[in-house]
Amino acid sequence: MTHKVFLEGGPDDLPERIAPVEVPGEDVKILHLGGYEHYRETSRREDTAEGTLRVYEWWERTEIAE
């Protein structure tokens, strides 16, 4: 079962702020402009058009080696 989470922080041009996760609690890694944006779970929740979702907060970016 896939769960949805709300992504907070990171790049302003990130196309989506709601992302699927397979296992709640695991970090989320989003491919974006030649790298990955990494998000970690918080204890907060956000009311969205898709319901109340767990908030995942941005914590780092890693580049993809070419």
N, C-alpha and C positions, 0 to 999 in steps of 0.2 A: 504494500500500500504506500502510495506517495503522499507526503504531507506538504503543505505550503508554508513558507516563512516570509517575513518582511525584512528586506535588506536596508540597513541604515548606514549612512556614511559612504565613503568611497567616492569614485568619480561622479561629477554632476551629470555627465552624459551617458551614464549606465542606462541602457534602454528599458530594463524592467526592474522594478523594486520588489516584485513578488517572485519567489523562486521555489521550485520543487526540491524536496529532500527525501531520500529513501528512509533514512534512520534519523529521527529527531535527536538532537544533541551533537551530531557530528558536524564538523566544520563544513562550510559551503565554499566551493571554488568556482568562480564565474570567469569564463574566457572573455576577455575584453581587450581590444586593440593591442594585440601582440603580447599579451601577458595574462595573468590570472589575478583577480581580485579575491581576497580571502576574507571570509566572514565567520565570526564565532557567535554561538548562542548566548543570549542574555536571559535574565529572568523577566524581562519586560514583555508586554503585549501591545499590539497596535490594531486599532479598529480600521478595517479596510473594506472595500467593496466586496471582497471575497470572504468576509468574516473577520473575527478576531484572530490574529496570527502572532506567533512567537517572533520576537525581534532578534535578528542576527546583526551584529555590529561589525563594520569593516575594521580589520586590524593590520593588513599588509597587502602589498602587491609584489608578485614575482614576475620576472620577464621570461619569455620563452626564448631559448637559445636558437639561433638561426644556423 
